[in-house]
Amino acid sequence: MKIAKENDILIVDMHMNGKEGAMSQSIDGMCIVAIDPHKIVSAADRKEKTAHELGHCMTGSFYDENCPVVPRGRCERRAVAWSVRNTVSKRAIMNALHSGLTEVWQLAEHFDVTEHFMIDALVYYGLYSA
């Protein structure tokens, strides 16, 4: 992705035992995004996972599951918000809605994202309450 290149963020494919199949980490000021290609089910899934992990890098929203000082939920919300803003704009969604794409699956297909991501985007922009 262009943003990763511009910000010297390394994106690598790597086998992971976790269920999500994606992670990001900051090491000595350098951010690395790892994606497990065996856990990617579609191009839209890869796009979503990559954008989400870039969201962690770009907002500095990292957490340690063993450290209660930095809440995981807050870091995740920041990463989701960043990934939405940098993947699909409210204006683009509104244009799609006005053109007749009103179902979540239609919008997801149109923007080449997962339905889960599309719901996140709609909620973020205040167009849907889950």
Helices and strands as residue ranges (DSSP letters): H 2-6, E 10-13, E 22-27, E 30-35, G 37-39, H 43-59, H 72-85, H 90-98, H 104-111, H 115-124
